[in-house]
Amino acid sequence: MGRTKKVKSAGRYGVRYGLKLRKKLLEVEKEQKKKHICPNCKKPGLKRLAAGIWYCKKCGAKFAGKAYVPG
């Protein structure tokens, strides 16, 4: 699908919406998808279930946080 080395996942939007917005989206998505550390067990295993809902695959803890980062 429309993904290149330069624009990565934002390539799915093609030339629409402007470069500045697509770059901001890329930053948010990169932060959102990286491995986050669980506040309970201190291991990297958090996964985002929905906006603001985070789940640890290691200890099974589920908690609310920010929309794109658990912080």
HUQUIRA-V968943 format. One record per pair of residues at least 12 apart in sequence whose ideal C-beta (glycine too) atoms are under 10 Angstrom apart, sorted by the first residue. I is the first residue (numbers start at 1). J is the second residue. D is the distance in Angstrom with one decimal. If there is no record, write none. Layout:
i:I j:J d:D
i:I j:J d:D
//
This chain:
i:2 j:14 d:6.0
i:6 j:26 d:9.9
i:7 j:19 d:8.8
i:7 j:22 d:6.5
i:7 j:23 d:8.5
i:7 j:25 d:9.8
i:7 j:26 d:7.1
i:8 j:22 d:9.7
i:8 j:25 d:10.0
i:8 j:26 d:6.0
i:8 j:29 d:8.2
i:8 j:30 d:8.0
i:9 j:22 d:9.5
i:9 j:25 d:8.0
i:9 j:26 d:6.6
i:9 j:29 d:5.5
i:9 j:30 d:8.3
i:9 j:33 d:8.6
i:10 j:22 d:4.1
i:10 j:23 d:7.3
i:10 j:24 d:9.1
i:10 j:25 d:5.3
i:10 j:26 d:4.7
i:10 j:27 d:9.7
i:10 j:29 d:7.7
i:11 j:26 d:9.4
i:12 j:25 d:9.9
i:13 j:25 d:7.9
i:27 j:68 d:9.8
i:28 j:67 d:9.2
i:28 j:68 d:5.5
i:28 j:69 d:9.2
i:29 j:68 d:8.3
i:31 j:68 d:6.1
i:31 j:69 d:5.9
i:32 j:48 d:6.2
i:32 j:66 d:9.9
i:32 j:67 d:8.6
i:32 j:68 d:4.5
i:32 j:69 d:6.9
i:32 j:70 d:9.9
i:33 j:47 d:9.7
i:33 j:48 d:8.2
i:33 j:68 d:9.6
i:34 j:46 d:9.7
i:34 j:69 d:9.1
i:35 j:47 d:9.2
i:36 j:48 d:8.4
i:36 j:54 d:7.5
i:36 j:56 d:9.2
i:36 j:65 d:8.9
i:36 j:69 d:7.0
i:36 j:70 d:5.1
i:36 j:71 d:8.6
i:37 j:56 d:9.4
i:37 j:70 d:8.4
i:38 j:54 d:8.5
i:38 j:55 d:9.3
i:38 j:56 d:4.1
i:38 j:57 d:8.7
i:38 j:58 d:6.4
i:38 j:59 d:6.3
i:38 j:60 d:9.8
i:38 j:61 d:6.3
i:38 j:63 d:9.1
i:38 j:70 d:8.3
i:39 j:54 d:9.3
i:39 j:56 d:8.7
i:39 j:61 d:8.0
i:39 j:63 d:7.6
i:39 j:65 d:8.9
i:39 j:70 d:7.5
i:39 j:71 d:9.4
i:40 j:56 d:6.5
i:40 j:58 d:8.9
i:40 j:59 d:5.4
i:40 j:60 d:9.1
i:40 j:61 d:4.5
i:40 j:63 d:8.2
i:41 j:56 d:6.5
i:41 j:58 d:5.4
i:41 j:59 d:4.1
i:41 j:60 d:9.3
i:41 j:61 d:7.3
i:42 j:58 d:9.4
i:42 j:59 d:9.5
i:43 j:56 d:7.7
i:43 j:57 d:9.0
i:43 j:58 d:4.7
i:43 j:59 d:7.5
i:44 j:56 d:9.5
i:44 j:57 d:9.5
i:44 j:58 d:8.4
i:45 j:57 d:4.3
i:45 j:58 d:4.0
i:45 j:59 d:7.7
i:45 j:60 d:9.8
i:45 j:61 d:9.6
i:46 j:58 d:8.8
i:46 j:61 d:8.9
i:46 j:63 d:9.3
i:46 j:65 d:8.7
i:46 j:69 d:9.6
i:46 j:70 d:5.7
i:47 j:70 d:9.9
i:48 j:65 d:8.8
i:48 j:67 d:8.8
i:48 j:68 d:7.8
i:48 j:69 d:8.9
i:48 j:70 d:8.0
i:49 j:62 d:7.6
i:50 j:67 d:9.2
i:51 j:64 d:10.0
i:51 j:65 d:9.9
i:51 j:66 d:9.1
i:51 j:67 d:4.6
i:51 j:68 d:8.0
i:52 j:64 d:5.4
i:52 j:65 d:6.1
i:52 j:66 d:6.5
i:52 j:67 d:5.1
i:52 j:68 d:8.9
i:52 j:70 d:9.2
i:53 j:65 d:7.9
i:53 j:67 d:9.5
i:53 j:70 d:9.8
i:54 j:66 d:9.1
i:54 j:69 d:9.1
i:54 j:70 d:4.7
i:54 j:71 d:9.9
i:56 j:70 d:9.5
//
